[in-house]
Amino acid sequence: MNFADIVKSIANQNNKVSIHFGEVTAKTNGNTRISVKISGSSTAITGVRYLHSYAPQVSDIVVMIVNNGDIVVLGDLA
């Protein structure tokens, strides 16, 4: 499946994909997951996955993609 097919699949399923900013509040599960507080929220979400190329640190301001409740952190802002 190529990128265009994935986009079509998402569109056909009426998936809600959005981009959000947040702050890393903790590293969890042996440093394979993190906790993130999405901008505007006072509660952190635990067990969030992140791209392999990103090395999370507590207090990082991050960009994340949310797809029907699945959250993946793409990286931090410089």
N, CA, C and O atoms as a MOPAC input file, in Angstrom:
PM7 MOZYME 1SCF
protein

 N      0.85600 1    -1.17600 1     0.00000 1
 C      0.00000 1     0.00000 1     0.00000 1
 C      0.89800 1     1.23400 1     0.00000 1
 O      1.77100 1     1.36200 1     0.85800 1
 N      0.69300 1     2.13700 1    -0.94800 1
 C      1.49700 1     3.35400 1    -1.00200 1
 C      0.80900 1     4.48400 1    -0.22600 1
 O     -0.28800 1     4.31100 1     0.30500 1
 N      1.46700 1     5.62300 1    -0.17400 1
 C      0.96300 1     6.74600 1     0.61100 1
 C     -0.41700 1     7.20500 1     0.13700 1
 O     -1.29500 1     7.48200 1     0.95400 1
 N     -0.60700 1     7.28500 1    -1.18200 1
 C     -1.90100 1     7.73100 1    -1.72600 1
 C     -3.01700 1     6.78100 1    -1.30400 1
 O     -4.12000 1     7.22600 1    -0.98800 1
 N     -2.74000 1     5.47700 1    -1.29600 1
 C     -3.74100 1     4.49900 1    -0.86200 1
 C     -4.09600 1     4.67400 1     0.61300 1
 O     -5.25500 1     4.54100 1     1.00600 1
 N     -3.09200 1     4.97200 1     1.41200 1
 C     -3.33000 1     5.18400 1     2.85000 1
 C     -4.22000 1     6.40500 1     3.05000 1
 O     -5.16500 1     6.36300 1     3.83800 1
 N     -3.92400 1     7.48800 1     2.34500 1
 C     -4.73000 1     8.70900 1     2.46500 1
 C     -6.17000 1     8.43700 1     2.04400 1
 O     -7.10400 1     8.87500 1     2.71500 1
 N     -6.35600 1     7.71400 1     0.93400 1
 C     -7.70400 1     7.37200 1     0.47500 1
 C     -8.43400 1     6.52600 1     1.51200 1
 O     -9.62700 1     6.71800 1     1.75000 1
 N     -7.71800 1     5.59600 1     2.12400 1
 C     -8.32500 1     4.73300 1     3.14300 1
 C     -8.79700 1     5.55100 1     4.33600 1
 O     -9.89300 1     5.33700 1     4.85300 1
 N     -7.97200 1     6.47700 1     4.76100 1
 C     -8.34000 1     7.34400 1     5.88400 1
 C     -9.56400 1     8.18200 1     5.51800 1
 O    -10.49400 1     8.30700 1     6.31400 1
 N     -9.56300 1     8.75100 1     4.32500 1
 C    -10.68000 1     9.59000 1     3.88200 1
 C    -11.96900 1     8.77500 1     3.78800 1
 O    -13.03100 1     9.26200 1     4.17600 1
 N    -11.89400 1     7.55200 1     3.28400 1
 C    -13.07700 1     6.70900 1     3.13200 1
 C    -13.65900 1     6.27300 1     4.47200 1
 O    -14.85400 1     5.99600 1     4.56800 1
 N    -12.82200 1     6.21000 1     5.50600 1
 C    -13.28700 1     5.77800 1     6.82300 1
 C    -13.72400 1     6.96200 1     7.67600 1
 O    -14.11000 1     6.78500 1     8.83200 1
 N    -13.66800 1     8.15000 1     7.12100 1
 C    -14.01000 1     9.36700 1     7.86200 1
 C    -13.18600 1     9.51000 1     9.13900 1
 O    -13.67800 1    10.00600 1    10.15300 1
 N    -11.94400 1     9.07600 1     9.08000 1
 C    -11.06400 1     9.21300 1    10.23700 1
 C    -10.76500 1    10.68300 1    10.47900 1
 O    -10.61300 1    11.45700 1     9.53500 1
 N    -10.68200 1    11.05400 1    11.71500 1
 C    -10.34100 1    12.41700 1    12.09900 1
 C     -8.86100 1    12.44700 1    12.46500 1
 O     -8.47600 1    11.99400 1    13.54300 1
 N     -8.04600 1    12.97100 1    11.58400 1
 C     -6.61900 1    13.10100 1    11.82600 1
 C     -6.34300 1    14.55900 1    12.15200 1
 O     -6.77300 1    15.46100 1    11.43200 1
 N     -5.62000 1    14.78300 1    13.24400 1
 C     -5.30300 1    16.15500 1    13.63200 1
 C     -3.89700 1    16.22800 1    14.19800 1
 O     -3.32000 1    15.22300 1    14.61300 1
 N     -3.36700 1    17.42300 1    14.20500 1
 C     -2.03600 1    17.66900 1    14.74800 1
 C     -2.18800 1    18.55600 1    15.97100 1
 O     -2.94000 1    19.53100 1    15.96100 1
 N     -1.45600 1    18.20000 1    17.03500 1
 C     -1.52400 1    18.94400 1    18.28900 1
 C     -0.12400 1    19.18900 1    18.82300 1
 O      0.82800 1    18.50300 1    18.45100 1
 N     -0.01500 1    20.16800 1    19.69200 1
 C      1.20700 1    20.41100 1    20.44800 1
 C      0.98700 1    19.89400 1    21.85600 1
 O     -0.14900 1    19.80700 1    22.32100 1
 N      2.06900 1    19.55200 1    22.53100 1
 C      1.96500 1    19.08300 1    23.89900 1
 C      3.30200 1    19.17600 1    24.60000 1
 O      4.29900 1    19.62100 1    24.03200 1
 N      3.29600 1    18.74200 1    25.85200 1
 C      4.51200 1    18.75500 1    26.66300 1
 C      4.73600 1    17.37200 1    27.25500 1
 O      3.81800 1    16.77000 1    27.81200 1
 N      5.96100 1    16.87100 1    27.13200 1
 C      6.31200 1    15.57500 1    27.71600 1
 C      6.38000 1    15.75000 1    29.23100 1
 O      7.07800 1    16.63200 1    29.73000 1
 N      5.65000 1    14.90300 1    29.95700 1
 C      5.64100 1    14.99300 1    31.41300 1
 C      6.39900 1    13.86400 1    32.08600 1
 O      6.79900 1    13.99500 1    33.24300 1
 N      6.60700 1    12.73300 1    31.36900 1
 C      7.33300 1    11.60300 1    31.95600 1
 C      7.69100 1    10.59400 1    30.87700 1
 O      7.06200 1    10.53400 1    29.82000 1
 N      8.73100 1     9.79400 1    31.17300 1
 C      9.05200 1     8.62500 1    30.35600 1
 C      8.50200 1     7.42400 1    31.10500 1
 O      8.61800 1     7.34700 1    32.32900 1
 N      7.90400 1     6.48400 1    30.38100 1
 C      7.28600 1     5.33300 1    31.02900 1
 C      7.67400 1     4.03600 1    30.33000 1
 O      8.28800 1     4.05600 1    29.26300 1
 N      7.31700 1     2.92400 1    30.93000 1
 C      7.50100 1     1.59800 1    30.34100 1
 C      8.90000 1     1.36900 1    29.78200 1
 O      9.05500 1     1.04400 1    28.60500 1
 N      9.91500 1     1.53800 1    30.62100 1
 C     11.27400 1     1.28800 1    30.17600 1
 C     11.72600 1     2.20700 1    29.06000 1
 O     12.48500 1     1.79800 1    28.18100 1
 N     11.26300 1     3.44600 1    29.08900 1
 C     11.62100 1     4.48100 1    28.10600 1
 C     11.13900 1     4.16900 1    26.69000 1
 O     11.69200 1     4.70400 1    25.73000 1
 N     10.12400 1     3.31900 1    26.53400 1
 C      9.56300 1     3.06300 1    25.20700 1
 C      8.25800 1     3.82500 1    24.99600 1
 O      7.72700 1     3.85400 1    23.88600 1
 N      7.75500 1     4.42400 1    26.02800 1
 C      6.52400 1     5.22700 1    25.95800 1
 C      6.74800 1     6.48300 1    26.79200 1
 O      7.62200 1     6.52900 1    27.65700 1
 N      5.93500 1     7.50000 1    26.50900 1
 C      6.02500 1     8.72800 1    27.28500 1
 C      4.62600 1     9.16600 1    27.70100 1
 O      3.62300 1     8.68200 1    27.17600 1
 N      4.58300 1    10.07700 1    28.63900 1
 C      3.34100 1    10.73400 1    29.02300 1
 C      3.38600 1    12.14500 1    28.46300 1
 O      4.40800 1    12.82700 1    28.54200 1
 N      2.26100 1    12.57600 1    27.89400 1
 C      2.20100 1    13.88000 1    27.23900 1
 C      0.94200 1    14.61200 1    27.67800 1
 O     -0.14300 1    14.03400 1    27.73600 1
 N      1.10700 1    15.89000 1    27.98400 1
 C     -0.03100 1    16.75000 1    28.28600 1
 C     -0.31000 1    17.57500 1    27.03500 1
 O      0.49100 1    18.42800 1    26.65500 1
 N     -1.45600 1    17.31500 1    26.39300 1
 C     -1.82500 1    18.04300 1    25.18300 1
 C     -2.15900 1    19.48000 1    25.55300 1
 O     -2.79100 1    19.73400 1    26.57800 1
 N     -1.73100 1    20.42100 1    24.71100 1
 C     -1.99000 1    21.84300 1    24.96600 1
 C     -3.45300 1    22.07400 1    25.29400 1
 O     -4.34400 1    21.58100 1    24.60300 1
 N     -3.68800 1    22.82500 1    26.35100 1
 C     -5.04800 1    23.13600 1    26.77500 1
 C     -5.60400 1    22.16100 1    27.78600 1
 O     -6.68300 1    22.38800 1    28.33300 1
 N     -4.88300 1    21.06500 1    28.04800 1
 C     -5.34400 1    20.06200 1    29.00400 1
 C     -4.50000 1    20.12900 1    30.27000 1
 O     -3.32900 1    20.50900 1    30.23200 1
 N     -5.10400 1    19.75800 1    31.37900 1
 C     -4.35200 1    19.72500 1    32.63600 1
 C     -3.95300 1    18.30200 1    33.01200 1
 O     -3.26300 1    18.09700 1    34.01000 1
 N     -4.37700 1    17.32800 1    32.23000 1
 C     -4.10900 1    15.92200 1    32.52000 1
 C     -3.22500 1    15.31900 1    31.43900 1
 O     -3.46100 1    15.52200 1    30.24800 1
 N     -2.20600 1    14.57700 1    31.85900 1
 C     -1.31200 1    13.92800 1    30.90300 1
 C     -1.90600 1    12.60500 1    30.43000 1
 O     -2.62500 1    11.93000 1    31.16600 1
 N     -1.59200 1    12.25100 1    29.19400 1
 C     -1.97300 1    10.96400 1    28.62100 1
 C     -0.74800 1    10.06400 1    28.70100 1
 O      0.33300 1    10.45000 1    28.25700 1
 N     -0.90500 1     8.88300 1    29.25500 1
 C      0.22100 1     7.97400 1    29.42800 1
 C      0.28400 1     6.95200 1    28.28700 1
 O     -0.68900 1     6.74600 1    27.56200 1
 N      1.44100 1     6.32600 1    28.15000 1
 C      1.60700 1     5.26500 1    27.16800 1
 C      1.63400 1     5.72800 1    25.72500 1
 O      1.25100 1     4.97800 1    24.82700 1
 N      2.07900 1     6.94800 1    25.49100 1
 C      2.10300 1     7.51200 1    24.14200 1
 C      3.37900 1     7.05100 1    23.43000 1
 O      4.46900 1     7.09400 1    24.00000 1
 N      3.22800 1     6.61000 1    22.18100 1
 C      4.37200 1     6.18700 1    21.38100 1
 C      4.97700 1     7.39100 1    20.67800 1
 O      4.33400 1     8.43100 1    20.53700 1
 N      6.22400 1     7.23800 1    20.23700 1
 C      6.92300 1     8.30100 1    19.52800 1
 C      7.80400 1     7.70100 1    18.44600 1
 O      8.14900 1     6.52100 1    18.49500 1
 N      8.16600 1     8.53000 1    17.46200 1
 C      9.01800 1     8.07400 1    16.38300 1
 C     10.38800 1     7.67200 1    16.92100 1
 O     10.90400 1     8.26800 1    17.86600 1
 N     10.95400 1     6.66000 1    16.30400 1
 C     12.24800 1     6.12700 1    16.74100 1
 C     13.34900 1     7.18800 1    16.73000 1
 O     14.25200 1     7.15700 1    17.56700 1
 N     13.27600 1     8.10800 1    15.80100 1
 C     14.31800 1     9.13300 1    15.66600 1
 C     14.25500 1    10.21500 1    16.74700 1
 O     15.18100 1    11.01800 1    16.86600 1
 N     13.18700 1    10.24800 1    17.52800 1
 C     13.02000 1    11.26500 1    18.57500 1
 C     13.47500 1    10.70000 1    19.90800 1
 O     13.07100 1     9.60100 1    20.28800 1
 N     14.31900 1    11.44500 1    20.62600 1
 C     14.79300 1    11.06100 1    21.95600 1
 C     14.09600 1    11.95800 1    22.98600 1
 O     14.56800 1    13.06200 1    23.25700 1
 N     12.98200 1    11.49800 1    23.55900 1
 C     12.17700 1    12.37000 1    24.42600 1
 C     12.86700 1    12.73900 1    25.73600 1
 O     13.58300 1    11.94200 1    26.34300 1
 N     12.62200 1    13.97100 1    26.14100 1
 C     13.07000 1    14.47700 1    27.43100 1
 C     11.88200 1    15.14500 1    28.10400 1
 O     11.06700 1    15.78600 1    27.44000 1
 N     11.78200 1    15.00000 1    29.40400 1
 C     10.71100 1    15.65400 1    30.15000 1
 C     10.80100 1    17.16200 1    29.90900 1
 O     11.89100 1    17.73400 1    29.90600 1
 N      9.67100 1    17.78400 1    29.71000 1
 C      9.48900 1    19.22000 1    29.44300 1
 C      9.64100 1    19.58400 1    27.97200 1
 O      9.46500 1    20.75100 1    27.62100 1
 N      9.96400 1    18.62400 1    27.08700 1
 C      9.99900 1    18.92200 1    25.65400 1
 C      8.61100 1    19.37200 1    25.19700 1
 O      7.59600 1    18.84300 1    25.64900 1
 N      8.58100 1    20.34300 1    24.30800 1
 C      7.34700 1    20.72500 1    23.62900 1
 C      7.34500 1    19.94600 1    22.31700 1
 O      8.26200 1    20.07800 1    21.50600 1
 N      6.31000 1    19.13600 1    22.11600 1
 C      6.29800 1    18.19200 1    21.00000 1
 C      5.12600 1    18.43700 1    20.05800 1
 O      4.12700 1    19.06500 1    20.40900 1
 N      5.29300 1    17.91400 1    18.84700 1
 C      4.23900 1    17.89800 1    17.84000 1
 C      3.77000 1    16.45600 1    17.73700 1
 O      4.58200 1    15.53700 1    17.63200 1
 N      2.44100 1    16.25900 1    17.76600 1
 C      1.91100 1    14.89800 1    17.70000 1
 C      0.76300 1    14.82000 1    16.72400 1
 O      0.06100 1    15.80100 1    16.48000 1
 N      0.58400 1    13.64400 1    16.17500 1
 C     -0.53700 1    13.39300 1    15.28300 1
 C     -1.52000 1    12.50500 1    16.03400 1
 O     -1.12800 1    11.55400 1    16.71100 1
 N     -2.79200 1    12.82800 1    15.90500 1
 C     -3.84700 1    12.06200 1    16.56100 1
 C     -4.77600 1    11.53300 1    15.47900 1
 O     -5.29800 1    12.29800 1    14.66800 1
 N     -4.97700 1    10.22200 1    15.47100 1
 C     -5.83800 1     9.58200 1    14.48100 1
 C     -6.82900 1     8.68500 1    15.21500 1
 O     -6.47500 1     7.59300 1    15.65800 1
 N     -8.06100 1     9.14600 1    15.34100 1
 C     -9.10500 1     8.37500 1    16.04400 1
 C     -8.64900 1     7.87100 1    17.40400 1
 O     -8.89700 1     6.71900 1    17.75900 1
 N     -7.98600 1     8.72800 1    18.16200 1
 C     -7.57700 1     8.36400 1    19.51000 1
 C     -6.17600 1     7.78800 1    19.60900 1
 O     -5.62200 1     7.71800 1    20.70600 1
 N     -5.58700 1     7.37500 1    18.49200 1
 C     -4.19600 1     6.90800 1    18.51200 1
 C     -3.29200 1     8.12600 1    18.39700 1
 O     -3.47200 1     8.96700 1    17.51600 1
 N     -2.31500 1     8.21000 1    19.30000 1
 C     -1.42400 1     9.37200 1    19.33900 1
 C      0.00600 1     8.91600 1    19.09200 1
 O      0.47600 1     7.94200 1    19.68100 1
 N      0.68400 1     9.63300 1    18.21400 1
 C      2.11400 1     9.38900 1    17.97200 1
 C      2.82400 1    10.72700 1    17.99500 1
 O      2.45000 1    11.65100 1    17.27300 1
 N      3.85400 1    10.83000 1    18.83000 1
 C      4.66100 1    12.04300 1    18.88600 1
 C      5.65700 1    11.99600 1    17.73100 1
 O      6.37200 1    11.00900 1    17.55400 1
 N      5.69400 1    13.07700 1    16.94700 1
 C      6.57900 1    13.14200 1    15.78900 1
 C      7.95900 1    13.68500 1    16.13600 1
 O      8.94800 1    13.34600 1    15.48600 1
 N      8.01900 1    14.52100 1    17.15300 1
 C      9.29100 1    15.10300 1    17.55500 1
 C      9.07000 1    16.35300 1    18.36600 1
 O      7.93500 1    16.75000 1    18.63200 1
 N     10.17500 1    16.97300 1    18.76100 1
 C     10.08100 1    18.17800 1    19.58800 1
 C     10.39100 1    19.41300 1    18.77200 1
 O     10.98700 1    19.34600 1    17.69700 1
 N      9.96800 1    20.54800 1    19.31600 1
 C     10.23500 1    21.84000 1    18.67500 1
 C     11.58900 1    22.36300 1    19.13900 1
 O     11.97600 1    22.18100 1    20.29300 1
 N     12.28800 1    23.00200 1    18.24200 1
 C     13.60300 1    23.58100 1    18.57700 1
 C     13.42300 1    24.88700 1    19.30600 1
 O     14.40700 1    25.52900 1    19.67400 1

